[in-house]
Amino acid sequence: DAAFVSFGVRNFADREVGLRELHRVLKAKPHATLAILEVSAFPSDSRLAPLARFFTESVVPVLGRIVSGHPDEYIYLQESMAAFP
């Protein structure tokens, strides 16, 4: 048994409550697995920050428009990354 969250923890209405609920569900299953995939912004003092910012602000929305036809969703992605600790 397992639970997977990809780019979703940042969207929990209450992060502590959401993680507690994941724990509650998984603790009933011995050896259950929880996998969380998240990203956040690079620290501003990182040498890679300008490159990462360019990629998320310029490249990702263009790729999103090409692949999905919905670039606004990819703009939301960069905004939520910046707000996530």
PyMOL Python script that loads the backbone (N, CA, C, O; Angstrom):
from pymol import cmd

cmd.read_pdbstr("""\
ATOM      1  N   ASP A   1       0.836  -1.177   0.000  1.00  0.00           N
ATOM      2  CA  ASP A   1       0.000   0.000   0.000  1.00  0.00           C
ATOM      3  C   ASP A   1       0.882   1.241   0.000  1.00  0.00           C
ATOM      4  O   ASP A   1       1.942   1.271   0.624  1.00  0.00           O
ATOM      5  N   ALA A   2       0.419   2.266  -0.715  1.00  0.00           N
ATOM      6  CA  ALA A   2       1.221   3.475  -0.839  1.00  0.00           C
ATOM      7  C   ALA A   2       0.333   4.673  -1.133  1.00  0.00           C
ATOM      8  O   ALA A   2      -0.808   4.537  -1.575  1.00  0.00           O
ATOM      9  N   ALA A   3       0.886   5.841  -0.877  1.00  0.00           N
ATOM     10  CA  ALA A   3       0.244   7.097  -1.249  1.00  0.00           C
ATOM     11  C   ALA A   3       1.298   7.946  -1.941  1.00  0.00           C
ATOM     12  O   ALA A   3       2.449   8.002  -1.507  1.00  0.00           O
ATOM     13  N   PHE A   4       0.902   8.599  -3.008  1.00  0.00           N
ATOM     14  CA  PHE A   4       1.807   9.438  -3.779  1.00  0.00           C
ATOM     15  C   PHE A   4       1.192  10.829  -3.936  1.00  0.00           C
ATOM     16  O   PHE A   4       0.005  10.962  -4.235  1.00  0.00           O
ATOM     17  N   VAL A   5       1.997  11.843  -3.734  1.00  0.00           N
ATOM     18  CA  VAL A   5       1.559  13.224  -3.929  1.00  0.00           C
ATOM     19  C   VAL A   5       2.613  13.906  -4.795  1.00  0.00           C
ATOM     20  O   VAL A   5       3.775  14.005  -4.402  1.00  0.00           O
ATOM     21  N   SER A   6       2.209  14.373  -5.963  1.00  0.00           N
ATOM     22  CA  SER A   6       3.129  15.073  -6.861  1.00  0.00           C
ATOM     23  C   SER A   6       2.657  16.501  -7.048  1.00  0.00           C
ATOM     24  O   SER A   6       1.566  16.743  -7.564  1.00  0.00           O
ATOM     25  N   PHE A   7       3.476  17.434  -6.631  1.00  0.00           N
ATOM     26  CA  PHE A   7       3.177  18.862  -6.760  1.00  0.00           C
ATOM     27  C   PHE A   7       1.828  19.202  -6.149  1.00  0.00           C
ATOM     28  O   PHE A   7       1.093  20.035  -6.680  1.00  0.00           O
ATOM     29  N   GLY A   8       1.499  18.558  -5.031  1.00  0.00           N
ATOM     30  CA  GLY A   8       0.202  18.773  -4.410  1.00  0.00           C
ATOM     31  C   GLY A   8       0.260  19.273  -2.986  1.00  0.00           C
ATOM     32  O   GLY A   8      -0.673  19.934  -2.531  1.00  0.00           O
ATOM     33  N   VAL A   9       1.331  18.975  -2.268  1.00  0.00           N
ATOM     34  CA  VAL A   9       1.417  19.387  -0.866  1.00  0.00           C
ATOM     35  C   VAL A   9       1.307  20.910  -0.765  1.00  0.00           C
ATOM     36  O   VAL A   9       0.718  21.431   0.183  1.00  0.00           O
ATOM     37  N   ARG A  10       1.866  21.609  -1.728  1.00  0.00           N
ATOM     38  CA  ARG A  10       1.799  23.080  -1.693  1.00  0.00           C
ATOM     39  C   ARG A  10       0.372  23.586  -1.829  1.00  0.00           C
ATOM     40  O   ARG A  10       0.090  24.735  -1.489  1.00  0.00           O
ATOM     41  N   ASN A  11      -0.539  22.740  -2.327  1.00  0.00           N
ATOM     42  CA  ASN A  11      -1.932  23.139  -2.521  1.00  0.00           C
ATOM     43  C   ASN A  11      -2.865  22.653  -1.405  1.00  0.00           C
ATOM     44  O   ASN A  11      -4.068  22.911  -1.458  1.00  0.00           O
ATOM     45  N   PHE A  12      -2.333  21.961  -0.404  1.00  0.00           N
ATOM     46  CA  PHE A  12      -3.166  21.572   0.730  1.00  0.00           C
ATOM     47  C   PHE A  12      -3.702  22.843   1.389  1.00  0.00           C
ATOM     48  O   PHE A  12      -2.954  23.798   1.597  1.00  0.00           O
ATOM     49  N   ALA A  13      -4.982  22.855   1.712  1.00  0.00           N
ATOM     50  CA  ALA A  13      -5.558  24.017   2.399  1.00  0.00           C
ATOM     51  C   ALA A  13      -4.852  24.233   3.737  1.00  0.00           C
ATOM     52  O   ALA A  13      -4.594  25.370   4.134  1.00  0.00           O
ATOM     53  N   ASP A  14      -4.545  23.146   4.420  1.00  0.00           N
ATOM     54  CA  ASP A  14      -3.808  23.193   5.679  1.00  0.00           C
ATOM     55  C   ASP A  14      -2.783  22.072   5.612  1.00  0.00           C
ATOM     56  O   ASP A  14      -3.129  20.898   5.749  1.00  0.00           O
ATOM     57  N   ARG A  15      -1.521  22.432   5.402  1.00  0.00           N
ATOM     58  CA  ARG A  15      -0.461  21.443   5.178  1.00  0.00           C
ATOM     59  C   ARG A  15      -0.343  20.459   6.336  1.00  0.00           C
ATOM     60  O   ARG A  15      -0.202  19.256   6.118  1.00  0.00           O
ATOM     61  N   GLU A  16      -0.398  20.961   7.558  1.00  0.00           N
ATOM     62  CA  GLU A  16      -0.264  20.083   8.725  1.00  0.00           C
ATOM     63  C   GLU A  16      -1.403  19.067   8.780  1.00  0.00           C
ATOM     64  O   GLU A  16      -1.167  17.883   9.024  1.00  0.00           O
ATOM     65  N   VAL A  17      -2.621  19.517   8.557  1.00  0.00           N
ATOM     66  CA  VAL A  17      -3.779  18.618   8.577  1.00  0.00           C
ATOM     67  C   VAL A  17      -3.670  17.586   7.456  1.00  0.00           C
ATOM     68  O   VAL A  17      -3.945  16.405   7.670  1.00  0.00           O
ATOM     69  N   GLY A  18      -3.273  18.021   6.275  1.00  0.00           N
ATOM     70  CA  GLY A  18      -3.140  17.093   5.145  1.00  0.00           C
ATOM     71  C   GLY A  18      -2.099  16.018   5.391  1.00  0.00           C
ATOM     72  O   GLY A  18      -2.334  14.845   5.103  1.00  0.00           O
ATOM     73  N   LEU A  19      -0.951  16.412   5.921  1.00  0.00           N
ATOM     74  CA  LEU A  19       0.094  15.425   6.204  1.00  0.00           C
ATOM     75  C   LEU A  19      -0.315  14.494   7.341  1.00  0.00           C
ATOM     76  O   LEU A  19       0.005  13.305   7.325  1.00  0.00           O
ATOM     77  N   ARG A  20      -1.021  15.040   8.322  1.00  0.00           N
ATOM     78  CA  ARG A  20      -1.519  14.198   9.415  1.00  0.00           C
ATOM     79  C   ARG A  20      -2.505  13.156   8.873  1.00  0.00           C
ATOM     80  O   ARG A  20      -2.494  12.004   9.306  1.00  0.00           O
ATOM     81  N   GLU A  21      -3.338  13.557   7.944  1.00  0.00           N
ATOM     82  CA  GLU A  21      -4.304  12.631   7.355  1.00  0.00           C
ATOM     83  C   GLU A  21      -3.604  11.541   6.542  1.00  0.00           C
ATOM     84  O   GLU A  21      -4.006  10.379   6.599  1.00  0.00           O
ATOM     85  N   LEU A  22      -2.583  11.893   5.800  1.00  0.00           N
ATOM     86  CA  LEU A  22      -1.794  10.874   5.102  1.00  0.00           C
ATOM     87  C   LEU A  22      -1.204   9.877   6.091  1.00  0.00           C
ATOM     88  O   LEU A  22      -1.233   8.668   5.862  1.00  0.00           O
ATOM     89  N   HIS A  23      -0.674  10.391   7.182  1.00  0.00           N
ATOM     90  CA  HIS A  23      -0.108   9.521   8.213  1.00  0.00           C
ATOM     91  C   HIS A  23      -1.175   8.599   8.796  1.00  0.00           C
ATOM     92  O   HIS A  23      -0.931   7.407   8.984  1.00  0.00           O
ATOM     93  N   ARG A  24      -2.354   9.145   9.081  1.00  0.00           N
ATOM     94  CA  ARG A  24      -3.437   8.349   9.660  1.00  0.00           C
ATOM     95  C   ARG A  24      -3.815   7.188   8.742  1.00  0.00           C
ATOM     96  O   ARG A  24      -4.013   6.064   9.203  1.00  0.00           O
ATOM     97  N   VAL A  25      -3.911   7.459   7.461  1.00  0.00           N
ATOM     98  CA  VAL A  25      -4.310   6.427   6.506  1.00  0.00           C
ATOM     99  C   VAL A  25      -3.224   5.368   6.362  1.00  0.00           C
ATOM    100  O   VAL A  25      -3.516   4.174   6.316  1.00  0.00           O
ATOM    101  N   LEU A  26      -1.980   5.806   6.292  1.00  0.00           N
ATOM    102  CA  LEU A  26      -0.894   4.858   6.030  1.00  0.00           C
ATOM    103  C   LEU A  26      -0.452   4.071   7.266  1.00  0.00           C
ATOM    104  O   LEU A  26       0.062   2.961   7.123  1.00  0.00           O
ATOM    105  N   LYS A  27      -0.634   4.605   8.456  1.00  0.00           N
ATOM    106  CA  LYS A  27      -0.143   3.887   9.644  1.00  0.00           C
ATOM    107  C   LYS A  27      -0.911   2.592   9.888  1.00  0.00           C
ATOM    108  O   LYS A  27      -0.431   1.715  10.606  1.00  0.00           O
ATOM    109  N   ALA A  28      -2.095   2.466   9.301  1.00  0.00           N
ATOM    110  CA  ALA A  28      -2.875   1.231   9.442  1.00  0.00           C
ATOM    111  C   ALA A  28      -2.305   0.092   8.604  1.00  0.00           C
ATOM    112  O   ALA A  28      -2.684  -1.063   8.792  1.00  0.00           O
ATOM    113  N   LYS A  29      -1.410   0.403   7.694  1.00  0.00           N
ATOM    114  CA  LYS A  29      -0.825  -0.595   6.796  1.00  0.00           C
ATOM    115  C   LYS A  29       0.659  -0.755   7.113  1.00  0.00           C
ATOM    116  O   LYS A  29       1.439   0.171   6.889  1.00  0.00           O
ATOM    117  N   PRO A  30       1.057  -1.909   7.628  1.00  0.00           N
ATOM    118  CA  PRO A  30       2.485  -2.113   7.893  1.00  0.00           C
ATOM    119  C   PRO A  30       3.299  -1.957   6.613  1.00  0.00           C
ATOM    120  O   PRO A  30       2.911  -2.450   5.554  1.00  0.00           O
ATOM    121  N   HIS A  31       4.406  -1.283   6.721  1.00  0.00           N
ATOM    122  CA  HIS A  31       5.345  -1.087   5.612  1.00  0.00           C
ATOM    123  C   HIS A  31       4.751  -0.256   4.469  1.00  0.00           C
ATOM    124  O   HIS A  31       5.210  -0.358   3.331  1.00  0.00           O
ATOM    125  N   ALA A  32       3.752   0.551   4.757  1.00  0.00           N
ATOM    126  CA  ALA A  32       3.184   1.432   3.731  1.00  0.00           C
ATOM    127  C   ALA A  32       4.226   2.479   3.333  1.00  0.00           C
ATOM    128  O   ALA A  32       5.119   2.813   4.112  1.00  0.00           O
ATOM    129  N   THR A  33       4.098   2.980   2.130  1.00  0.00           N
ATOM    130  CA  THR A  33       5.048   3.937   1.581  1.00  0.00           C
ATOM    131  C   THR A  33       4.349   5.246   1.265  1.00  0.00           C
ATOM    132  O   THR A  33       3.230   5.259   0.751  1.00  0.00           O
ATOM    133  N   LEU A  34       5.013   6.337   1.574  1.00  0.00           N
ATOM    134  CA  LEU A  34       4.553   7.661   1.186  1.00  0.00           C
ATOM    135  C   LEU A  34       5.641   8.291   0.337  1.00  0.00           C
ATOM    136  O   LEU A  34       6.795   8.371   0.759  1.00  0.00           O
ATOM    137  N   ALA A  35       5.282   8.733  -0.847  1.00  0.00           N
ATOM    138  CA  ALA A  35       6.231   9.421  -1.724  1.00  0.00           C
ATOM    139  C   ALA A  35       5.658  10.788  -2.066  1.00  0.00           C
ATOM    140  O   ALA A  35       4.520  10.905  -2.521  1.00  0.00           O
ATOM    141  N   ILE A  36       6.466  11.819  -1.839  1.00  0.00           N
ATOM    142  CA  ILE A  36       6.052  13.189  -2.132  1.00  0.00           C
ATOM    143  C   ILE A  36       7.076  13.805  -3.065  1.00  0.00           C
ATOM    144  O   ILE A  36       8.276  13.793  -2.787  1.00  0.00           O
ATOM    145  N   LEU A  37       6.593  14.341  -4.168  1.00  0.00           N
ATOM    146  CA  LEU A  37       7.449  15.052  -5.115  1.00  0.00           C
ATOM    147  C   LEU A  37       7.019  16.511  -5.110  1.00  0.00           C
ATOM    148  O   LEU A  37       5.885  16.826  -5.471  1.00  0.00           O
ATOM    149  N   GLU A  38       7.904  17.388  -4.709  1.00  0.00           N
ATOM    150  CA  GLU A  38       7.642  18.827  -4.679  1.00  0.00           C
ATOM    151  C   GLU A  38       8.880  19.563  -5.143  1.00  0.00           C
ATOM    152  O   GLU A  38       9.991  19.035  -5.096  1.00  0.00           O
ATOM    153  N   VAL A  39       8.677  20.764  -5.583  1.00  0.00           N
ATOM    154  CA  VAL A  39       9.791  21.654  -5.906  1.00  0.00           C
ATOM    155  C   VAL A  39       9.473  23.017  -5.313  1.00  0.00           C
ATOM    156  O   VAL A  39       8.313  23.357  -5.082  1.00  0.00           O
ATOM    157  N   SER A  40      10.512  23.779  -5.075  1.00  0.00           N
ATOM    158  CA  SER A  40      10.332  25.145  -4.597  1.00  0.00           C
ATOM    159  C   SER A  40      11.363  26.014  -5.311  1.00  0.00           C
ATOM    160  O   SER A  40      12.210  25.510  -6.048  1.00  0.00           O
ATOM    161  N   ALA A  41      11.284  27.277  -5.093  1.00  0.00           N
ATOM    162  CA  ALA A  41      12.214  28.200  -5.735  1.00  0.00           C
ATOM    163  C   ALA A  41      13.613  28.030  -5.153  1.00  0.00           C
ATOM    164  O   ALA A  41      13.775  27.654  -3.992  1.00  0.00           O
ATOM    165  N   PHE A  42      14.615  28.312  -5.973  1.00  0.00           N
ATOM    166  CA  PHE A  42      15.987  28.321  -5.491  1.00  0.00           C
ATOM    167  C   PHE A  42      16.166  29.484  -4.527  1.00  0.00           C
ATOM    168  O   PHE A  42      15.535  30.527  -4.699  1.00  0.00           O
ATOM    169  N   PRO A  43      17.011  29.326  -3.521  1.00  0.00           N
ATOM    170  CA  PRO A  43      17.313  30.476  -2.665  1.00  0.00           C
ATOM    171  C   PRO A  43      17.880  31.613  -3.527  1.00  0.00           C
ATOM    172  O   PRO A  43      18.610  31.362  -4.486  1.00  0.00           O
ATOM    173  N   SER A  44      17.547  32.838  -3.188  1.00  0.00           N
ATOM    174  CA  SER A  44      17.968  33.972  -4.019  1.00  0.00           C
ATOM    175  C   SER A  44      19.480  34.130  -4.079  1.00  0.00           C
ATOM    176  O   SER A  44      19.997  34.732  -5.020  1.00  0.00           O
ATOM    177  N   ASP A  45      20.201  33.599  -3.089  1.00  0.00           N
ATOM    178  CA  ASP A  45      21.656  33.716  -3.111  1.00  0.00           C
ATOM    179  C   ASP A  45      22.327  32.552  -3.842  1.00  0.00           C
ATOM    180  O   ASP A  45      23.555  32.486  -3.900  1.00  0.00           O
ATOM    181  N   SER A  46      21.539  31.642  -4.394  1.00  0.00           N
ATOM    182  CA  SER A  46      22.090  30.519  -5.141  1.00  0.00           C
ATOM    183  C   SER A  46      22.623  30.993  -6.484  1.00  0.00           C
ATOM    184  O   SER A  46      22.022  31.859  -7.120  1.00  0.00           O
ATOM    185  N   ARG A  47      23.734  30.438  -6.916  1.00  0.00           N
ATOM    186  CA  ARG A  47      24.289  30.804  -8.217  1.00  0.00           C
ATOM    187  C   ARG A  47      23.415  30.289  -9.356  1.00  0.00           C
ATOM    188  O   ARG A  47      23.492  30.793 -10.477  1.00  0.00           O
ATOM    189  N   LEU A  48      22.584  29.287  -9.073  1.00  0.00           N
ATOM    190  CA  LEU A  48      21.691  28.750 -10.095  1.00  0.00           C
ATOM    191  C   LEU A  48      20.344  29.465 -10.143  1.00  0.00           C
ATOM    192  O   LEU A  48      19.548  29.216 -11.048  1.00  0.00           O
ATOM    193  N   ALA A  49      20.082  30.343  -9.189  1.00  0.00           N
ATOM    194  CA  ALA A  49      18.781  31.007  -9.113  1.00  0.00           C
ATOM    195  C   ALA A  49      18.408  31.753 -10.390  1.00  0.00           C
ATOM    196  O   ALA A  49      17.270  31.613 -10.839  1.00  0.00           O
ATOM    197  N   PRO A  50      19.293  32.536 -11.003  1.00  0.00           N
ATOM    198  CA  PRO A  50      18.898  33.232 -12.236  1.00  0.00           C
ATOM    199  C   PRO A  50      18.525  32.271 -13.361  1.00  0.00           C
ATOM    200  O   PRO A  50      17.579  32.527 -14.106  1.00  0.00           O
ATOM    201  N   LEU A  51      19.256  31.177 -13.490  1.00  0.00           N
ATOM    202  CA  LEU A  51      18.946  30.187 -14.521  1.00  0.00           C
ATOM    203  C   LEU A  51      17.618  29.497 -14.222  1.00  0.00           C
ATOM    204  O   LEU A  51      16.800  29.306 -15.122  1.00  0.00           O
ATOM    205  N   ALA A  52      17.405  29.125 -12.971  1.00  0.00           N
ATOM    206  CA  ALA A  52      16.153  28.475 -12.586  1.00  0.00           C
ATOM    207  C   ALA A  52      14.977  29.414 -12.789  1.00  0.00           C
ATOM    208  O   ALA A  52      13.923  28.995 -13.265  1.00  0.00           O
ATOM    209  N   ARG A  53      15.146  30.678 -12.433  1.00  0.00           N
ATOM    210  CA  ARG A  53      14.079  31.666 -12.602  1.00  0.00           C
ATOM    211  C   ARG A  53      13.752  31.850 -14.091  1.00  0.00           C
ATOM    212  O   ARG A  53      12.582  31.895 -14.469  1.00  0.00           O
ATOM    213  N   PHE A  54      14.780  31.954 -14.925  1.00  0.00           N
ATOM    214  CA  PHE A  54      14.560  32.081 -16.370  1.00  0.00           C
ATOM    215  C   PHE A  54      13.808  30.867 -16.900  1.00  0.00           C
ATOM    216  O   PHE A  54      12.866  31.004 -17.681  1.00  0.00           O
ATOM    217  N   PHE A  55      14.223  29.690 -16.477  1.00  0.00           N
ATOM    218  CA  PHE A  55      13.585  28.463 -16.955  1.00  0.00           C
ATOM    219  C   PHE A  55      12.111  28.415 -16.558  1.00  0.00           C
ATOM    220  O   PHE A  55      11.253  28.134 -17.395  1.00  0.00           O
ATOM    221  N   THR A  56      11.813  28.686 -15.289  1.00  0.00           N
ATOM    222  CA  THR A  56      10.420  28.578 -14.837  1.00  0.00           C
ATOM    223  C   THR A  56       9.555  29.727 -15.344  1.00  0.00           C
ATOM    224  O   THR A  56       8.356  29.545 -15.555  1.00  0.00           O
ATOM    225  N   GLU A  57      10.139  30.900 -15.541  1.00  0.00           N
ATOM    226  CA  GLU A  57       9.345  32.047 -15.988  1.00  0.00           C
ATOM    227  C   GLU A  57       9.218  32.140 -17.501  1.00  0.00           C
ATOM    228  O   GLU A  57       8.236  32.688 -18.002  1.00  0.00           O
ATOM    229  N   SER A  58      10.192  31.616 -18.238  1.00  0.00           N
ATOM    230  CA  SER A  58      10.195  31.783 -19.690  1.00  0.00           C
ATOM    231  C   SER A  58      10.007  30.478 -20.455  1.00  0.00           C
ATOM    232  O   SER A  58       9.186  30.402 -21.368  1.00  0.00           O
ATOM    233  N   VAL A  59      10.756  29.470 -20.088  1.00  0.00           N
ATOM    234  CA  VAL A  59      10.737  28.217 -20.841  1.00  0.00           C
ATOM    235  C   VAL A  59       9.500  27.380 -20.507  1.00  0.00           C
ATOM    236  O   VAL A  59       8.822  26.894 -21.411  1.00  0.00           O
ATOM    237  N   VAL A  60       9.203  27.210 -19.225  1.00  0.00           N
ATOM    238  CA  VAL A  60       8.098  26.337 -18.820  1.00  0.00           C
ATOM    239  C   VAL A  60       6.744  26.798 -19.388  1.00  0.00           C
ATOM    240  O   VAL A  60       6.005  25.956 -19.896  1.00  0.00           O
ATOM    241  N   PRO A  61       6.381  28.095 -19.327  1.00  0.00           N
ATOM    242  CA  PRO A  61       5.100  28.486 -19.919  1.00  0.00           C
ATOM    243  C   PRO A  61       5.018  28.233 -21.430  1.00  0.00           C
ATOM    244  O   PRO A  61       3.961  27.869 -21.944  1.00  0.00           O
ATOM    245  N   VAL A  62       6.123  28.425 -22.127  1.00  0.00           N
ATOM    246  CA  VAL A  62       6.132  28.159 -23.571  1.00  0.00           C
ATOM    247  C   VAL A  62       5.945  26.671 -23.828  1.00  0.00           C
ATOM    248  O   VAL A  62       5.145  26.280 -24.677  1.00  0.00           O
ATOM    249  N   LEU A  63       6.675  25.848 -23.101  1.00  0.00           N
ATOM    250  CA  LEU A  63       6.502  24.395 -23.256  1.00  0.00           C
ATOM    251  C   LEU A  63       5.091  23.981 -22.871  1.00  0.00           C
ATOM    252  O   LEU A  63       4.503  23.116 -23.521  1.00  0.00           O
ATOM    253  N   GLY A  64       4.538  24.587 -21.824  1.00  0.00           N
ATOM    254  CA  GLY A  64       3.173  24.290 -21.415  1.00  0.00           C
ATOM    255  C   GLY A  64       2.172  24.619 -22.504  1.00  0.00           C
ATOM    256  O   GLY A  64       1.235  23.858 -22.745  1.00  0.00           O
ATOM    257  N   ARG A  65       2.370  25.764 -23.168  1.00  0.00           N
ATOM    258  CA  ARG A  65       1.472  26.151 -24.260  1.00  0.00           C
ATOM    259  C   ARG A  65       1.575  25.158 -25.410  1.00  0.00           C
ATOM    260  O   ARG A  65       0.565  24.773 -25.998  1.00  0.00           O
ATOM    261  N   ILE A  66       2.794  24.745 -25.727  1.00  0.00           N
ATOM    262  CA  ILE A  66       3.009  23.809 -26.840  1.00  0.00           C
ATOM    263  C   ILE A  66       2.424  22.444 -26.518  1.00  0.00           C
ATOM    264  O   ILE A  66       1.716  21.864 -27.342  1.00  0.00           O
ATOM    265  N   VAL A  67       2.706  21.931 -25.344  1.00  0.00           N
ATOM    266  CA  VAL A  67       2.314  20.572 -24.983  1.00  0.00           C
ATOM    267  C   VAL A  67       0.833  20.471 -24.632  1.00  0.00           C
ATOM    268  O   VAL A  67       0.147  19.557 -25.089  1.00  0.00           O
ATOM    269  N   SER A  68       0.340  21.410 -23.821  1.00  0.00           N
ATOM    270  CA  SER A  68      -1.022  21.268 -23.315  1.00  0.00           C
ATOM    271  C   SER A  68      -2.006  22.285 -23.869  1.00  0.00           C
ATOM    272  O   SER A  68      -3.217  22.068 -23.824  1.00  0.00           O
ATOM    273  N   GLY A  69      -1.498  23.384 -24.386  1.00  0.00           N
ATOM    274  CA  GLY A  69      -2.385  24.443 -24.842  1.00  0.00           C
ATOM    275  C   GLY A  69      -2.895  25.315 -23.717  1.00  0.00           C
ATOM    276  O   GLY A  69      -3.775  26.149 -23.929  1.00  0.00           O
ATOM    277  N   HIS A  70      -2.343  25.131 -22.494  1.00  0.00           N
ATOM    278  CA  HIS A  70      -2.809  25.876 -21.314  1.00  0.00           C
ATOM    279  C   HIS A  70      -1.624  26.522 -20.588  1.00  0.00           C
ATOM    280  O   HIS A  70      -1.232  26.039 -19.526  1.00  0.00           O
ATOM    281  N   PRO A  71      -1.051  27.588 -21.122  1.00  0.00           N
ATOM    282  CA  PRO A  71       0.132  28.186 -20.476  1.00  0.00           C
ATOM    283  C   PRO A  71      -0.163  28.786 -19.113  1.00  0.00           C
ATOM    284  O   PRO A  71       0.737  28.878 -18.279  1.00  0.00           O
ATOM    285  N   ASP A  72      -1.411  29.201 -18.862  1.00  0.00           N
ATOM    286  CA  ASP A  72      -1.732  29.806 -17.562  1.00  0.00           C
ATOM    287  C   ASP A  72      -1.498  28.848 -16.409  1.00  0.00           C
ATOM    288  O   ASP A  72      -1.107  29.269 -15.320  1.00  0.00           O
ATOM    289  N   GLU A  73      -1.732  27.574 -16.636  1.00  0.00           N
ATOM    290  CA  GLU A  73      -1.504  26.585 -15.586  1.00  0.00           C
ATOM    291  C   GLU A  73      -0.030  26.502 -15.219  1.00  0.00           C
ATOM    292  O   GLU A  73       0.314  26.218 -14.071  1.00  0.00           O
ATOM    293  N   TYR A  74       0.825  26.747 -16.177  1.00  0.00           N
ATOM    294  CA  TYR A  74       2.258  26.682 -15.918  1.00  0.00           C
ATOM    295  C   TYR A  74       2.754  27.966 -15.276  1.00  0.00           C
ATOM    296  O   TYR A  74       3.773  27.957 -14.586  1.00  0.00           O
ATOM    297  N   ILE A  75       2.056  29.063 -15.490  1.00  0.00           N
ATOM    298  CA  ILE A  75       2.363  30.295 -14.769  1.00  0.00           C
ATOM    299  C   ILE A  75       1.982  30.105 -13.301  1.00  0.00           C
ATOM    300  O   ILE A  75       2.704  30.549 -12.408  1.00  0.00           O
ATOM    301  N   TYR A  76       0.846  29.444 -13.052  1.00  0.00           N
ATOM    302  CA  TYR A  76       0.455  29.140 -11.671  1.00  0.00           C
ATOM    303  C   TYR A  76       1.524  28.275 -11.002  1.00  0.00           C
ATOM    304  O   TYR A  76       1.828  28.462  -9.824  1.00  0.00           O
ATOM    305  N   LEU A  77       2.086  27.343 -11.743  1.00  0.00           N
ATOM    306  CA  LEU A  77       3.118  26.472 -11.189  1.00  0.00           C
ATOM    307  C   LEU A  77       4.280  27.295 -10.659  1.00  0.00           C
ATOM    308  O   LEU A  77       4.743  27.061  -9.543  1.00  0.00           O
ATOM    309  N   GLN A  78       4.757  28.254 -11.441  1.00  0.00           N
ATOM    310  CA  GLN A  78       5.891  29.062 -10.978  1.00  0.00           C
ATOM    311  C   GLN A  78       5.509  29.936  -9.785  1.00  0.00           C
ATOM    312  O   GLN A  78       6.328  30.158  -8.894  1.00  0.00           O
ATOM    313  N   GLU A  79       4.261  30.438  -9.762  1.00  0.00           N
ATOM    314  CA  GLU A  79       3.826  31.240  -8.622  1.00  0.00           C
ATOM    315  C   GLU A  79       3.743  30.407  -7.350  1.00  0.00           C
ATOM    316  O   GLU A  79       4.132  30.861  -6.274  1.00  0.00           O
ATOM    317  N   SER A  80       3.231  29.183  -7.480  1.00  0.00           N
ATOM    318  CA  SER A  80       3.120  28.336  -6.293  1.00  0.00           C
ATOM    319  C   SER A  80       4.489  27.854  -5.830  1.00  0.00           C
ATOM    320  O   SER A  80       4.701  27.658  -4.633  1.00  0.00           O
ATOM    321  N   MET A  81       5.429  27.659  -6.767  1.00  0.00           N
ATOM    322  CA  MET A  81       6.793  27.306  -6.381  1.00  0.00           C
ATOM    323  C   MET A  81       7.426  28.421  -5.560  1.00  0.00           C
ATOM    324  O   MET A  81       8.099  28.161  -4.562  1.00  0.00           O
ATOM    325  N   ALA A  82       7.210  29.656  -5.982  1.00  0.00           N
ATOM    326  CA  ALA A  82       7.806  30.791  -5.289  1.00  0.00           C
ATOM    327  C   ALA A  82       7.232  30.945  -3.879  1.00  0.00           C
ATOM    328  O   ALA A  82       7.923  31.402  -2.969  1.00  0.00           O
ATOM    329  N   ALA A  83       5.976  30.563  -3.705  1.00  0.00           N
ATOM    330  CA  ALA A  83       5.324  30.702  -2.402  1.00  0.00           C
ATOM    331  C   ALA A  83       5.568  29.523  -1.476  1.00  0.00           C
ATOM    332  O   ALA A  83       5.299  29.608  -0.278  1.00  0.00           O
ATOM    333  N   PHE A  84       6.078  28.417  -2.022  1.00  0.00           N
ATOM    334  CA  PHE A  84       6.278  27.205  -1.217  1.00  0.00           C
ATOM    335  C   PHE A  84       7.621  27.277  -0.514  1.00  0.00           C
ATOM    336  O   PHE A  84       8.628  27.625  -1.131  1.00  0.00           O
ATOM    337  N   PRO A  85       7.647  26.947   0.787  1.00  0.00           N
ATOM    338  CA  PRO A  85       8.919  27.060   1.528  1.00  0.00           C
ATOM    339  C   PRO A  85       9.988  26.080   1.055  1.00  0.00           C
ATOM    340  O   PRO A  85      11.096  26.070   1.591  1.00  0.00           O
TER     341      PRO A  85
END
""", "prot")
cmd.dss("prot")
cmd.show_as("cartoon", "prot")
cmd.util.cbc("prot")
cmd.orient("prot")
